[in-house]
Amino acid sequence: MSHVGAADTMSSSSISSDTPFLGARQIMELQEFTRKPKHTVSHTLGELLQLVGDAHTSPDHRVLVMPLPEPASFPFILSFNNLTYSVNASRKMTIPACFRTSDLPEERKILLNDISGEAREGEIMAVLGASGSGKSTLIDALADRISKESLKGTVTLNGEVLESKLSKVISAYVMQDDLLFPMLTVEETLMFSAEFRLPRTLSPSKKKARVEALIDQLGLRNAAKTVIGDEGHRGVSGGERRRVSIGTDIIHDPIVLFLDEPTSGLDSTSAFMVVKVLQRIAQSGSIVILSIHQPSYRILNLLDSLIFLSRGQTVFSGSPTSLPAFFSEFGHPIPENENRSEFALDFIRELEESPTGTKNLVDFNKSWRIKNSLCSYTNNRPTQSLKDAINASISKGKLVSGSTSVNSSDLTTSVQKFANPFWIESIVIARRSITNSRRMPELFGIRLGAVIVTGVILATMFWKLDNSPKGVQERIGFFAFAMSTTFYTCAEAIPVFLMERYIFMRETAYNAYRRSSYVFSHAITTIPSIFFLSLAFSLITFFAVGLAGGLPGFAMFFLFVIAAFWAGSSFVTFLSGVVSHVMLGYTVVVAILAYFLLFSGFFITPDRIPKYWLWFHYMSLTKYPYEGVLQNEFSDPNKCFVRGVQIFDNSPLGTVPGALKLELLKTMSKTLGMNITSSTCLTTGSDILRTQAVTDITRETLLPMSSLPSHMHTSTAGNPLSPFESHHRKPFLSVRIAPPEALFSVRFASLMRYHRHPLAFPPPPPPASVDSTPQLSLFNPTKISLISPSICFR
């Protein structure tokens, strides 16, 4: 024991002396990574659970690495042969087809040109090269992220073609950017990933134990309770964040792990720790393939095989130890004290700038591979078929999407696509969304503040509106602006949705959960916030504006506001999947919401909208809540909005004395043979709805006299209606009120037409009693354009 302690002390002191600028926490992590010898085989997560025990075991008693004899064969070998991929080259100016004299051949840019190689279980294969050499393209091609139609060549696993469905189940892809929720802790992030990836047959305690084992395997024990963090919240370091990103994709122990430049943006120590973690993952029974820009000397010693690319071609493929011999035979030996990878990259860059390029080096690599028989693993070919190898991996604890075994000869049908059913996925996504929202209350606070300020402004601007024609128009304006404002307040969530968009794409790309589960859970989890926003807006505006309906009317108004907020939130979510930038998202939202308001029916009725734009009217999300609140306000048949002389309001005649207005009414009554007094109801809510094209304007709305207010059952002198009036109670006089900007004009031509053709408009029969003046109770259904555009009688 004393010798072991002395060795550990010497190791600690040597690390501290070599890295004087590291903190105590980084030195502890580095010591942890360097304790393990390279040529050992690690346990899978499933085997680690037997060493870890339950989830409550102290981390100090966990033994995560046990030296095992190196395997005599490779259960999994991923081979790729003659991969070629090209895209259409972009041209500065394209000639229209109608002006072309002949078919011009399309220019193609070759990104991969006849790339071959293989990666073996337990090893790390690194793809190196300068920017634009094709590193990320090769990783995407192997990870099945490129369309099969445009990619030539084959990718096989244990000699069998790797199908897309099977590839997504047994592999994982770690993107270059760390796409994580900033307000979740390291442990919570991995736990949610485990609930997505691990099947429901696994108990919560076993999932917890698996996460704890993974945290120790990644070297994240000291940061387990720390939030991920972002620009506004302090969290884990860059290296720890990268390891968490890796952990979210390897919680189910994938057979193949792809990584796109996992060390970019990290300092040398953090990059070394990340690659050391990848070495552990490889030695636990996985194939690790990564792209890296320029590895350090320590990182190069952790890699097992290298592929150098130059403009889509292979200029070297082999082990790091064979680099000196390769360049020595090519005539450019590597100096003793120089980093091998840096020398190779610099030399390749010089060749790219030369007239002949890297053609000689590409040809030399092909002949050198044949001469030195680089395929030295011919005696270690996989001894198992792909099905048997997958079953062996599952038995060791590699949970391939919850499958317990693979029995069918067709692997694509025997392996489950998703680990959990729809309802479990929805619950987990909802729990994660609620946790994020709870820890970011400022997002809800901003929206609530915007809604309250908007509600107060509207309440004070439209305070206690009356039922006059002017008040009716102001009500309609309030409804249009209020419903459109609810959509604009939803735009505040665009940055959040854009961040979730990339996380959603990463998680669904490899079947962590269904897309439908995300949409459903997101719609459900927004209900609580929308409820409080709608309640605040409705309480502030409904009673202050003086809307009709009492508590039932308030309830309906509240429901329409909820519908508007819900539609706005869903609309912003949809746009977040279309646009790619926050500023572009704001621009698109503002523009489309303006069009929604324009085509809602407030500014112009549907019958006036050109037919080629009518489809936008029905697509307008503002149209439906706007029409709903109009119906809620004006659907009462017993409520009158315009009586007698009020028809002259909002017109040039509105400023004349009241006595003159009464004289005008008498003249109109005498001309039409009807009794229109100052108490006669000329406009009801049904007329207003018809004006806004909310109801079917071709259909006559009948308002029975039995449902009219009591004052409409008496004549001008207050006497009961005559027998004639009681006999003709069917239709009711309706007046269409145009927008306030319309001029009030009397069309004398209409009156002249009436006098010239009296038979077209027969006068009512003489009254039964000459003592009572007949009051208007029956009107010919034929439309008389008496006053236009402000008033028209039916």
C-alpha positions in Angstrom: 0.0 0.0 0.0 2.9 2.4 0.7 4.2 1.9 -2.8 0.9 2.7 -4.3 0.5 5.8 -2.2 4.0 6.9 -3.2 3.2 6.4 -6.8 0.0 8.5 -6.5 1.9 11.2 -4.8 4.5 11.3 -7.5 1.9 11.4 -10.2 0.1 14.2 -8.4 3.3 16.3 -8.0 4.3 15.7 -11.6 1.0 16.9 -12.9 1.1 19.9 -10.7 4.6 20.8 -11.9 3.7 20.3 -15.6 0.5 22.4 -15.4 1.3 25.3 -13.0 -1.7 27.4 -14.3 -4.4 24.8 -13.6 -6.8 25.2 -10.6 -7.2 22.5 -8.0 -10.4 21.2 -9.6 -8.8 20.7 -13.0 -5.7 19.0 -11.4 -8.1 16.6 -9.6 -9.9 15.8 -12.9 -6.6 15.3 -14.7 -5.3 13.0 -12.0 -8.5 11.0 -12.4 -8.1 10.6 -16.1 -4.4 9.7 -16.0 -4.8 6.8 -13.4 -6.1 4.5 -16.1 -3.6 2.7 -18.4 -4.4 2.9 -22.0 -4.4 -0.8 -23.0 -7.3 -1.9 -20.8 -10.9 -2.8 -21.5 -13.5 -0.8 -19.6 -16.9 -2.1 -18.5 -20.1 -1.1 -20.2 -22.6 1.0 -18.2 -24.6 -2.2 -17.6 -21.5 -3.9 -16.1 -20.7 -0.9 -14.1 -24.0 -1.1 -12.3 -22.9 -4.3 -10.7 -19.8 -2.5 -9.3 -21.7 0.7 -8.4 -24.5 -0.9 -6.5 -27.6 1.2 -5.9 -27.8 5.0 -6.5 -27.1 5.9 -3.0 -23.6 4.4 -2.7 -20.9 6.8 -1.8 -18.8 7.9 -4.9 -15.7 7.3 -2.9 -16.3 3.5 -2.9 -17.0 3.2 -6.6 -14.5 1.3 -8.7 -15.2 2.3 -12.3 -12.2 0.8 -14.1 -11.0 -2.8 -13.8 -8.2 -4.1 -16.1 -9.4 -7.0 -18.2 -7.6 -9.1 -20.8 -7.6 -7.5 -24.2 -10.0 -9.2 -26.6 -8.7 -11.5 -29.2 -11.2 -10.4 -31.8 -13.2 -7.3 -32.7 -17.0 -8.0 -32.3 -17.8 -4.9 -34.4 -16.0 -3.5 -37.4 -17.4 -0.5 -39.4 -16.1 -0.5 -42.9 -16.6 2.2 -45.6 -15.6 1.7 -49.2 -15.3 4.2 -52.1 -17.4 6.9 -50.5 -18.0 9.7 -53.0 -20.2 12.7 -52.5 -20.7 15.8 -54.6 -23.0 18.8 -54.7 -24.0 21.4 -57.2 -21.5 24.2 -57.4 -23.1 27.6 -56.8 -22.8 30.0 -59.7 -22.6 33.8 -59.4 -25.1 34.2 -62.2 -27.5 31.7 -63.7 -28.8 32.1 -67.3 -32.5 31.6 -67.5 -33.6 28.5 -69.4 -35.4 30.4 -72.0 -32.2 32.2 -73.1 -29.9 29.1 -73.2 -28.9 27.9 -76.6 -27.9 24.5 -75.4 -28.0 22.4 -72.2 -25.1 23.5 -70.1 -23.6 20.8 -67.9 -24.1 21.3 -64.2 -20.9 22.0 -62.3 -20.4 19.6 -59.4 -18.1 20.2 -56.4 -16.7 17.0 -55.0 -16.6 16.9 -51.2 -15.6 13.3 -50.8 -13.6 11.4 -53.5 -13.2 7.6 -53.1 -12.7 7.4 -49.3 -12.2 4.0 -47.8 -11.3 2.7 -44.4 -12.5 0.9 -41.3 -13.1 1.5 -37.6 -13.0 -1.2 -34.9 -14.6 -1.7 -31.6 -12.5 -0.5 -28.7 -10.6 2.1 -30.8 -10.9 5.7 -31.7 -10.6 6.7 -35.3 -9.9 10.4 -35.9 -10.4 12.3 -39.1 -8.0 15.2 -39.5 -7.5 17.9 -42.1 -7.7 21.6 -42.7 -10.9 23.6 -42.8 -12.9 22.5 -45.9 -11.0 19.3 -46.3 -14.2 17.2 -45.8 -13.9 16.0 -42.2 -17.5 16.8 -41.1 -18.8 15.6 -44.4 -17.2 12.2 -43.9 -18.6 12.0 -40.4 -22.1 12.9 -41.7 -21.8 10.3 -44.4 -20.9 7.5 -41.9 -23.6 8.7 -39.5 -26.3 8.5 -42.2 -26.9 12.2 -42.2 -26.5 12.5 -46.0 -29.1 11.3 -48.5 -28.3 7.9 -49.9 -29.3 9.1 -53.3 -26.4 11.6 -53.5 -23.8 9.4 -51.7 -22.0 6.7 -53.6 -20.2 3.8 -51.9 -21.1 1.5 -49.1 -21.0 1.5 -45.3 -21.1 -1.9 -43.6 -21.1 -3.2 -40.1 -19.6 -6.6 -39.7 -19.9 -7.1 -43.4 -23.6 -6.2 -43.6 -24.9 -3.0 -45.1 -25.9 -0.6 -42.4 -29.5 0.5 -43.0 -30.7 3.9 -41.9 -33.3 2.6 -39.3 -30.7 0.3 -37.6 -28.0 3.0 -37.7 -30.2 5.5 -35.8 -30.9 2.9 -33.1 -27.4 1.5 -32.5 -25.4 4.8 -33.0 -25.3 8.3 -31.6 -24.1 11.6 -33.0 -22.6 14.4 -30.9 -22.8 17.8 -32.7 -20.1 20.4 -32.5 -22.2 22.8 -30.6 -23.3 22.0 -27.0 -27.1 22.1 -27.3 -28.3 21.9 -23.7 -30.9 23.5 -21.5 -29.0 26.1 -19.5 -31.1 25.9 -16.3 -30.9 22.2 -15.8 -28.2 20.7 -13.7 -25.7 18.1 -15.1 -27.5 15.3 -13.2 -31.0 16.4 -14.4 -29.8 16.7 -18.0 -28.5 13.2 -18.0 -31.5 11.9 -16.1 -34.0 13.3 -18.6 -31.9 11.8 -21.4 -32.1 8.4 -19.6 -35.8 8.7 -19.3 -36.0 9.2 -23.1 -33.5 6.6 -24.1 -34.0 3.8 -21.6 -37.1 1.7 -21.7 -39.9 1.9 -19.2 -39.2 -1.7 -18.1 -36.2 -0.3 -16.3 -37.1 0.9 -12.8 -36.5 4.5 -11.8 -33.9 3.4 -9.3 -31.9 1.5 -12.0 -32.1 4.5 -14.4 -30.8 6.7 -11.5 -28.0 4.2 -10.9 -27.1 4.2 -14.6 -26.9 8.0 -14.6 -24.7 8.0 -11.5 -22.4 5.5 -13.1 -22.2 7.6 -16.3 -21.4 10.8 -14.3 -18.4 9.0 -12.8 -17.4 7.6 -16.1 -17.4 11.1 -17.6 -15.6 12.6 -14.6 -18.5 15.0 -13.7 -19.0 14.0 -10.1 -17.9 17.4 -8.8 -20.3 19.2 -11.2 -23.3 16.9 -10.9 -25.4 19.5 -9.0 -24.3 22.5 -11.1 -26.5 24.0 -13.7 -25.3 24.0 -17.3 -25.5 27.8 -17.5 -25.3 30.2 -20.4 -24.3 33.8 -21.0 -26.5 35.1 -18.3 -26.2 32.3 -15.8 -22.9 30.9 -14.5 -22.6 27.2 -14.9 -20.1 24.4 -15.7 -16.9 24.9 -17.6 -16.5 24.4 -21.4 -14.9 21.0 -21.0 -17.6 19.8 -18.6 -20.3 21.1 -20.9 -18.8 19.1 -23.8 -18.7 15.9 -21.7 -22.4 16.5 -20.7 -23.2 16.7 -24.4 -21.5 13.4 -24.9 -23.2 11.9 -22.0 -26.7 12.7 -23.2 -26.0 10.6 -26.3 -24.3 7.7 -24.7 -26.7 7.0 -21.9 -27.9 3.9 -23.7 -24.4 2.7 -24.6 -24.5 3.0 -28.4 -22.4 0.6 -30.4 -21.1 3.4 -32.7 -20.4 7.0 -31.5 -19.8 9.8 -34.0 -18.5 13.2 -32.9 -18.0 16.4 -34.9 -14.9 18.2 -33.6 -15.6 17.5 -29.9 -12.5 19.5 -28.8 -13.1 22.7 -30.8 -13.2 25.8 -28.6 -11.6 24.0 -25.6 -8.2 24.6 -24.0 -5.6 21.8 -24.2 -6.4 20.3 -20.8 -10.2 20.3 -21.3 -9.7 18.8 -24.8 -7.5 16.1 -23.4 -10.1 15.2 -20.7 -12.8 14.9 -23.4 -10.7 12.6 -25.6 -9.8 10.6 -22.5 -13.5 10.1 -21.8 -13.9 9.0 -25.4 -11.2 6.4 -24.9 -13.0 5.0 -21.9 -16.2 4.8 -24.0 -14.4 3.0 -26.9 -12.8 0.5 -24.5 -16.2 -0.3 -23.0 -17.2 -1.8 -26.3 -18.0 1.0 -28.7 -16.6 2.3 -32.0 -15.7 6.0 -31.7 -15.2 8.1 -34.8 -14.5 11.8 -34.5 -13.2 14.7 -36.5 -10.5 16.9 -35.0 -8.7 19.9 -36.3 -5.3 19.8 -34.8 -4.7 17.4 -31.9 -2.0 18.0 -29.3 0.8 15.5 -28.5 -1.1 14.0 -25.6 -4.4 13.6 -27.5 -2.5 12.0 -30.5 -1.3 9.3 -28.1 -4.9 8.5 -27.2 -6.0 7.9 -30.8 -5.8 4.5 -32.5 -6.2 5.3 -36.2 -6.0 8.4 -38.3 -7.3 9.5 -41.7 -5.9 12.7 -43.1 -8.1 14.4 -45.7 -7.2 17.1 -48.3 -10.0 18.5 -50.5 -12.0 15.3 -50.1 -9.2 12.8 -50.8 -7.3 10.6 -48.4 -3.6 11.5 -48.1 -2.9 9.2 -45.1 -4.7 6.4 -43.3 -3.1 4.4 -40.6 -2.0 4.5 -36.9 -0.3 7.5 -35.3 2.9 5.5 -34.8 3.2 4.9 -38.6 3.3 8.6 -39.4 7.1 9.0 -39.2 7.7 6.0 -41.4 5.2 7.2 -44.0 6.6 10.7 -44.4 10.1 9.4 -44.3 9.5 7.1 -47.2 7.7 9.9 -49.1 11.0 11.9 -48.7 10.0 14.4 -46.0 10.9 12.9 -42.6 9.3 14.3 -39.4 11.8 16.1 -37.1 12.3 14.3 -33.8 11.1 17.1 -31.5 8.1 18.1 -33.6 4.4 17.1 -33.2 3.7 14.5 -35.8 0.1 15.7 -36.6 1.1 19.3 -36.8 3.9 18.5 -39.2 1.6 16.4 -41.4 -1.1 19.2 -41.5 1.4 21.9 -42.3 3.1 19.8 -45.0 -0.3 18.9 -46.6 -1.3 22.6 -46.6 2.0 23.4 -48.4 1.2 20.8 -51.0 -2.3 22.1 -51.6 -0.8 25.5 -52.5 1.7 23.9 -55.0 0.8 23.5 -58.7 0.5 19.7 -58.5 -1.4 19.7 -55.3 -1.6 16.6 -53.2 -2.0 14.2 -56.1 1.5 12.6 -55.5 0.7 12.1 -51.8 -2.7 10.5 -52.5 -1.1 8.1 -55.0 1.8 7.3 -52.5 -0.8 6.6 -49.8 -2.5 4.0 -51.9 0.7 2.2 -52.8 2.1 2.5 -49.3 -1.0 0.9 -47.8 -0.7 -2.1 -50.2 3.1 -2.4 -49.7 2.9 -2.4 -45.9 -0.4 -4.3 -45.7 -2.1 -1.8 -43.4 -5.1 -4.1 -43.0 -3.1 -6.0 -40.4 -6.3 -7.1 -38.6 -7.1 -9.9 -41.1 -6.6 -12.4 -38.3 -8.9 -10.4 -36.1 -12.0 -10.3 -38.4 -15.3 -10.3 -36.5 -16.2 -13.9 -35.6 -19.9 -13.1 -35.1 -22.6 -12.0 -37.4 -24.1 -8.6 -36.9 -27.2 -10.1 -35.2 -25.1 -12.2 -32.8 -22.8 -9.3 -32.0 -25.8 -7.0 -31.2 -27.3 -9.6 -28.9 -23.9 -10.0 -27.2 -23.8 -6.2 -26.7 -27.3 -6.1 -25.3 -26.5 -8.9 -22.9 -23.5 -6.8 -21.6 -25.9 -3.9 -20.8 -25.9 -2.0 -24.0 -29.6 -1.2 -24.2 -30.3 -0.8 -27.8 -33.5 1.3 -27.6 -34.9 -1.1 -25.0 -34.5 -4.3 -27.0 -33.8 -7.4 -24.9 -32.6 -9.4 -27.9 -32.6 -9.5 -31.7 -34.2 -12.7 -33.0 -35.4 -11.8 -36.5 -33.2 -12.1 -39.5 -34.3 -8.6 -40.6 -32.5 -6.3 -38.1 -34.4 -3.2 -39.2 -37.7 -4.7 -38.1 -36.6 -6.5 -34.9 -35.0 -3.5 -33.2 -37.4 -1.0 -31.6 -37.4 2.5 -33.0 -38.3 4.2 -29.8 -37.6 3.1 -26.3 -40.9 4.4 -24.8 -44.5 4.8 -25.8 -46.1 8.1 -26.8 -47.6 9.0 -23.4 -44.4 8.4 -21.4 -42.4 10.6 -23.9 -45.1 13.4 -23.5 -44.9 13.3 -19.7 -41.1 13.5 -19.6 -41.0 16.4 -22.1 -43.7 18.2 -20.1 -41.8 17.7 -16.9 -38.6 19.1 -18.5 -40.5 22.1 -19.9 -42.1 22.9 -16.6 -38.7 22.6 -14.8 -37.1 25.0 -17.3 -40.0 27.5 -17.0 -39.9 27.4 -13.2 -36.2 28.3 -13.2 -36.6 31.1 -15.8 -39.5 33.1 -14.3 -38.2 36.2 -16.0 -39.6 35.0 -19.3 -43.1 34.7 -18.0 -42.7 38.0 -16.1 -41.8 39.8 -19.3 -44.8 38.5 -21.1 -47.1 39.2 -18.1 -45.7 42.8 -17.9 -46.4 43.3 -21.6 -49.9 42.0 -21.3 -50.7 44.2 -18.2 -49.3 47.3 -19.8 -51.2 46.7 -23.0 -54.4 46.0 -21.1 -54.1 49.2 -19.0 -53.5 51.3 -22.1 -56.6 49.7 -23.9 -58.7 50.1 -20.8 -57.9 53.8 -20.4 -58.3 54.5 -24.1 -61.6 52.7 -24.4 -63.0 53.6 -21.0 -66.8 52.9 -20.5 -67.9 52.9 -24.1 -71.6 53.6 -24.7 -74.1 52.1 -27.1 -74.1 55.0 -29.6 -73.0 54.5 -33.1 -69.7 56.0 -32.2 -69.4 53.7 -29.2 -70.2 50.7 -31.5 -67.4 51.6 -33.8 -65.0 52.1 -30.9 -65.9 48.7 -29.6 -65.2 47.1 -32.9 -61.8 48.8 -33.0 -61.0 47.7 -29.5 -61.8 44.0 -30.4 -59.6 44.1 -33.5 -56.6 45.6 -31.6 -57.0 43.5 -28.5 -57.1 40.2 -30.4 -54.1 41.1 -32.6 -52.1 42.3 -29.5 -52.3 38.9 -27.9 -50.4 37.5 -30.9 -47.7 40.2 -30.7 -47.0 39.5 -27.1 -46.2 35.8 -28.0 -43.2 37.0 -30.1 -41.2 37.4 -26.9 -40.8 33.6 -26.8 -39.0 33.4 -30.1 -35.5 33.1 -28.6 -36.5 30.3 -26.3 -38.2 28.4 -29.1 -35.2 28.8 -31.4 -32.9 27.4 -28.7 -35.3 24.4 -28.2 -35.5 23.9 -31.9 -31.9 22.8 -32.2 -32.2 20.6 -29.1 -35.4 19.1 -30.6 -33.5 18.4 -33.9 -30.6 16.7 -32.1 -32.8 14.5 -29.9 -35.3 13.4 -32.6 -32.5 12.8 -35.2 -31.7 9.6 -33.3 -35.1 8.6 -32.1 -35.0 9.9 -28.5 -38.7 10.6 -28.8 -41.4 11.1 -31.4 -42.0 14.5 -32.9 -45.7 14.2 -32.1 -44.9 13.8 -28.4 -43.0 17.1 -28.4 -45.8 19.0 -30.2 -48.5 17.6 -27.9 -46.6 18.2 -24.6 -45.6 21.7 -25.7 -49.2 22.6 -26.4 -50.3 21.2 -22.9 -47.5 22.8 -20.9 -48.3 26.3 -22.3 -51.8 26.2 -20.9 -51.0 27.4 -17.3 -49.0 30.5 -18.5 -51.6 31.3 -21.1 -54.4 30.9 -18.5 -52.9 33.6 -16.2 -52.0 35.9 -19.1 -55.5 35.7 -20.5 -57.1 36.2 -17.0 -55.0 39.3 -16.4 -55.8 40.8 -19.8 -59.6 40.0 -19.5 -60.0 41.4 -16.0 -58.3 44.6 -16.9 -60.1 45.3 -20.1 -63.6 43.7 -20.0 -65.1 45.7 -17.2 -63.2 48.9 -17.8 -64.3 49.1 -21.5 -67.9 48.2 -20.4 -68.5 45.2 -22.5 -71.9 43.4 -22.4 -72.9 40.1 -21.1 -72.1 40.2 -17.4 -70.3 37.2 -16.0 -71.3 34.8 -18.8 -70.1 37.4 -21.3 -66.8 37.7 -19.4 -66.4 34.0 -19.4 -66.8 33.8 -23.2 -64.4 36.8 -23.7 -61.9 35.1 -21.4 -62.1 31.9 -23.5 -61.6 33.8 -26.8 -58.5 35.5 -25.3 -57.1 32.1 -24.3 -57.7 30.8 -27.8 -55.9 33.8 -29.2 -52.9 33.4 -26.9 -52.8 29.6 -27.6 -52.9 30.1 -31.3 -50.2 32.8 -31.1 -47.9 30.5 -29.0 -48.4 27.7 -31.5 -47.8 30.1 -34.4 -44.5 31.3 -32.9 -43.4 27.7 -32.3 -44.2 26.9 -36.0 -42.1 29.9 -37.1 -39.2 28.8 -34.9 -39.0 25.7 -36.9 -38.9 27.6 -40.2 -36.6 30.6 -39.5 -33.0 30.1 -38.2 -32.2 33.5 -36.6 -33.8 35.5 -33.8 -33.9 38.8 -35.7 -35.3 37.1 -38.8 -37.9 35.5 -36.6 -39.0 38.9 -35.2 -39.3 40.3 -38.7 -41.3 37.4 -40.0 -43.6 37.4 -37.0 -44.4 41.2 -37.2 -45.0 41.0 -40.9 -47.3 38.0 -40.9 -49.3 39.2 -37.8 -49.8 42.5 -39.7 -51.3 40.5 -42.6 -53.4 38.6 -40.2 -55.0 41.8 -38.9 -55.4 43.2 -42.4 -57.3 40.1 -43.6 -59.3 39.6 -40.3 -62.3 41.4 -41.7 -61.9 44.6 -39.6 -60.6 46.9 -42.3 -62.4 45.3 -45.2 -65.2 42.7 -45.3 -64.7 39.3 -47.0 -67.1 40.2 -49.8 -64.8 43.1 -50.8 -61.6 41.1 -50.6 -60.4 40.0 -54.1 -61.0 36.4 -54.7 -57.3 35.7 -55.2 -56.7 37.0 -51.6 -59.7 35.4 -50.0 -57.8 32.3 -48.9 -55.6 34.5 -46.6 -58.8 35.7 -44.9 -59.6 32.2 -43.8 -56.0 31.5 -42.8 -55.8 34.6 -40.7 -55.5 33.5 -37.0 -56.8 36.9 -35.9 -60.1 36.4 -37.8 -61.5 33.7 -35.5 -61.1 35.2 -32.0 -62.1 38.6 -33.5 -65.3 37.3 -34.8 -65.9 35.4 -31.6 -65.7 38.5 -29.4 -68.0 40.3 -31.8 -70.6 37.6 -31.6 -70.2 37.6 -27.8 -70.8 41.4 -27.7 -73.6 41.9 -30.3 -75.5 38.6 -30.3 -78.1 39.8 -27.8 -81.4 40.2 -29.8 -83.0 42.4 -27.2 -80.3 45.1 -27.2 -80.7 48.2 -29.4 -77.7 50.3 -30.4 -79.3 53.1 -32.6 -82.6 54.8 -31.9 -84.2 57.6 -33.8 -82.1 60.6 -34.3 -78.9 58.6 -33.4 -78.8 57.6 -37.1 -77.4 61.1 -37.8 -74.4 60.6 -35.5 -70.9 60.4 -37.1 -72.3 62.4 -40.1 -72.4 66.0 -41.2 -76.0 66.1 -39.9 -74.8 65.1 -36.4 -74.1 68.8 -35.4 -77.6 70.2 -36.4 -80.0 70.9 -33.6 -82.2 68.1 -32.2 -85.4 69.7 -33.4 -84.2 69.7 -36.9 -83.2 66.0 -36.6 -86.8 65.2 -35.5 -88.1 67.0 -38.5 -85.9 65.0 -40.7 -87.3 61.8 -39.1 -90.8 63.0 -39.7 -90.0 63.7 -43.3 -88.5 60.2 -43.7 -91.6 58.7 -42.0 -94.0 60.5 -44.3 -92.0 59.6 -47.4 -91.9 55.9 -46.5 -95.3 55.8 -45.0 -94.0 54.6 -41.7 -93.7 56.0 -38.2 -90.0 56.5 -37.3 -89.7 58.3 -33.9 -86.8 59.1 -31.5 -87.5 55.8 -29.7 -87.6 53.5 -32.7 -84.8 51.0 -32.7 -83.0 51.2 -36.0 -80.0 49.0 -35.4 -79.5 45.9 -33.4 -76.5 43.7 -32.8 -77.5 41.4 -35.7 -77.2 44.4 -38.0 -73.7 45.2 -36.7 -72.7 41.6 -37.1 -73.9 41.7 -40.7 -72.0 44.8 -41.3 -68.8 43.1 -40.2 -69.7 40.0 -42.3 -69.7 37.8 -39.2 -73.1 36.3 -40.1 -74.5 35.2 -43.5 -75.4 38.5 -45.1 -77.8 36.8 -47.6 -79.9 35.4 -44.8 -82.6 37.6 -43.2 -82.3 37.8 -39.5 -85.8 37.9 -37.9 -86.3 39.4 -34.5 -89.8 38.6 -33.1 -91.6 41.4 -31.5 -92.3 39.2 -28.5 -88.5 39.4 -27.7 -88.3 43.1 -28.1 -88.0 45.5 -25.1 -91.3 46.7 -23.6 -90.9 50.3 -24.9 -91.1 48.9 -28.4 -94.6 47.6 -27.8 -96.1 51.1 -27.5 -96.7 53.8 -30.0 -95.3 57.3 -30.0 -97.9 58.6 -27.5 -97.3 55.6 -25.2 -100.5 53.8 -26.2 -100.5 50.1 -27.0 -100.0 49.0 -30.5 -103.0 49.0 -32.7 -104.5 45.8 -34.2 -102.8 46.6 -37.4 -99.5 46.9 -35.7 -100.0 43.7 -33.7 -100.9 41.9 -37.0 -97.6 42.9 -38.7 -94.9 42.1 -36.1 -92.7 39.8 -38.3 -89.6 41.6 -39.5 -87.9 44.5 -37.8 -86.4 47.7 -39.3 -82.6 47.1 -39.7 -80.0 49.8 -40.4 -76.5 49.1 -41.6 -74.0 51.5 -40.1 -70.9 52.2 -42.2 -67.5 53.1 -40.7 -67.4 56.5 -39.2 -65.3 57.9 -42.0 -68.2 57.3 -44.5 -70.1 60.4 -45.4 -73.8 60.7 -44.6 -75.7 61.4 -47.8 -79.3 61.2 -48.7 -79.9 59.8 -52.1 -82.8 61.7 -53.5 -82.7 59.4 -56.5 -84.0 56.6 -54.3 -86.8 58.8 -53.1 -87.7 59.8 -56.7 -87.5 56.1 -57.7 -90.1 55.4 -54.9 -92.5 58.1 -56.1 -92.1 57.1 -59.8 -92.7 53.4 -59.1 -95.2 53.3 -56.2 -96.3 49.8 -57.1 -92.8 48.5 -56.5 -93.1 49.6 -52.9 -96.8 49.4 -51.9 -97.7 51.5 -48.9 -99.1 49.7 -45.8 -102.9 49.4 -45.5 -104.7 52.2 -43.7 -104.7 51.9 -39.9 -107.7 50.6 -38.1 -107.9 53.5 -35.8 -107.3 57.1 -36.9 -106.5 58.1 -33.3 -103.3 56.3 -33.1 -100.4 56.9 -35.4 -99.1 53.7 -36.9 -95.6 52.8 -35.7 -93.2 50.9 -37.9 -93.7 47.2 -37.3 -93.6 45.7 -40.8 -91.1 46.4 -43.5 -91.0 45.2 -47.0 -88.1 42.7 -47.4 -87.1 44.4 -50.6 -84.0 46.5 -50.0 -84.6 50.2 -50.3 -81.3 52.2 -50.6 -82.6 55.3 -48.8 -79.5 56.6 -47.0 -76.2 55.5 -48.3 -73.5 54.6 -47.4 -74.3 55.3 -43.8 -77.8 53.8 -43.6 -79.7 51.4 -45.7 -83.1 50.0 -44.8 -84.4 46.5 -45.3 
